[in-house]
């Protein structure tokens, strides 16, 4: 069973003016589409891996055959990361967090504003392409960044939510103004989906349950 590009849960223009229609179209159809295509091409070389979810593939990269390990790391990570990314955004999103994730943020960072400042700073300081995350490990939450399409899953952490700081995620609208993009992005975050992911993390469920629905 081949990995598939999930449809956007909203129209390409639905996140305007924060994320423009052209960026969403290119990002989803071309970039995410390429990760799925390249992941499937890699897996064809090792059919014994065909039954594994993308999440399972990147969880233990050392178990992946060496000849496709880099392809699975990059493209499997890209597939998992973007499948999460589309769902944790929504039209007319944003505002202050609510529910359990709001309590976790307050407990760990003191206030949502302080958390935003630290999260955005980590995103700005991620050199080159990558992601900035609120991740979970050992019952707690923390901010981390990863290069390229690396996922917190590969180091045993749970990606509760993340923001894509690859230039293709923002350059058409924001050019090189990554801090401006990071600040604006909070206006489209989907706290309901974030809470679903946080509760999955706290209950010990697989990341795939809220994120990929299997594959």
N, C-alpha and C positions, 0 to 999 in steps of 0.2 A: 504494500500500500504506500503510494507516494505521498510525501509531504506536500501540503497544499497551501497556497497563499490565502489567508483568511480575508474576507471582504471587510472593508471599512464599516464600522457600525454607524456611520453617519455620512452625509454627502461630502465630497471633496472640499466644498466651500464652507462647510458648517463651522469651522473654527476661525473664520475671518472675524476680526482683522488680526488676530494674534498669529495665526498661521495661514498663509495665503493658499488659494486653490491650486496654483501651479506647483508650489512646493509639495503639497499633499499628494498631488497626482504623481509627480516624479518620485517622491519618497516611497509611496506605497507600491505603485505599479512597477517602477523600474528598479529601485534599490532593493526593497523587500522581495520583489519578484525574482530578482537575480540571486538572492541568497537561497531561496527555495529551489530554484533551478539547479544551482551549483551543489546544494546539499544532496539533492536526488541523484545527480550525476556521480557524486562521490560514493553514495551508498550502493549504487548499481555495481560497483567493483567488489563489494562485500555483501552479498545478498543475505547473509546471516544477521545483518544489522537492520534489515528492513522492517522488523516488527517493533523496533524501539522508537519511542517518542524522541523528538529533538531534545527535550529536557534530559532524558536518560542518556542520550549520546554525549552531551557536554558535561554531565555530572562527573564522569570518570574518564577523562580524556586519555589517560595512560592506558586504558583498556582498548582504545581504538587503534586499529592497524596503522602502523607508522606511515604507510604510503598515502593515507587519506586523513591523517590526524589534523594537519593544519587546515585542510578544507572543511572538516567537520567543526573544528574550533571556530573558524571565522564565519562560516555560513550557517552552521547550526546555532551558534551564538546570535548571529544576526536575525535568524528566524524567531528564536525565542524572545529576544529583546524587543523586536518590533511587534510581535503578536501581543506582548504586554503593553507596549507604548500606545497603540491605537485605542485600547480599551480603557486606559487610565486617563483618557481625555474625553471631553464631551462639550457640545455647544452649551453656552450659558453655565459653564462650570465655575470653578474657583471658589472664592470666599474662604473663610476659616474652616479648618477641618472639624469634623464632628465624630462622635462615636469613639470606639476603642483606640483608633489610631491617634486621635486628638489627645487622649489621655497619655498614650505612650510618648508622644512628642513632648508634651508638657513635662512629664516625669524625667525624660532624658535631657532635654535641651532648655528647660525653664519656661519658654514661651514659643509660640508659633513664629513670631517675628525673629527671635534669635535663631530658631531652626532654619528659617528661610535664608537668613544672612549667611549661615555656615554652609548650607546646601549650595546656594548660588556661588559662593566663594570657591567651593570645591569644583564646581562646574567650570568656572572661569580658569582655574589653575590646572585643569586637566590638559596637559600638553598635547597638541595635535588632536586627533580624532578619539572619541571615546564616549563614555557615559558617566553620569553622576547618579548615585543611588541612595535611597533609604533602604537599608538591608537589615535582615534579622539574623542573629546568631546567639545561641545559648540563652534564649528567652528574652534577649534585649534587642534594641534597635540602634543603628549607628549609620553615619554617613560614610560612603566610600565612593571611589571613582575607579573605573576600569578603562584600559586602553582599547582601541579598536572595537571589536564586537565581543570582547570577553564578558562573561556573565558572572555575577556573584555565585551562581550555582556551582561553577567549576572549582570554587574554593570552599564549598560547603556552607555558603550563606544563602539566605532566602531573599530574592529581590522583591521587596514590597512595592516600590515604584521607582522609576528612574526617568531621567531626562536625557535625550539624545543630544550630544554636543558635537556630533559630526557637522562639518560645514554644510552638507547637503540638507540638513534639517532646518537651516535658518538663513542661508546666505542670500537667497534671492530677495528676501525682504529686509534682512538686517545687515547684509554685507558682513563686515568683520566685527560687528558690534555684538559679540556674544553676551556680554553682561545685560544688554537691553533685551535680547531674546529670553534669557533666563528669567529676568524680572517679569516679562509679559506672560510667560508660559503658565504662571500660577493662575491666570484667569480662565484656563481651560481644563484644569485638573478635575478629575472625576473622583470625588472623595468616597462615593458609594463603592466603586470598584476597588479603590485603595483599601477601604475597610474590609471588603471581602477577601482581599489578598492578605491583609494583616491577620484576620481571623483564621485563615487557612494556615498561615505560619504558626500561630499560637496553638492551633489544634494538631499540628504535626502532619497536615495533609501535604500532598504533592503540589508543587508549584503549578503543574499542568492543569489542575482542577479549575482554578479561576482563569488561567492564562491561555491555555491552548486547547482545552476541551478534547484531550487525547493526543491529537497530532497537530 
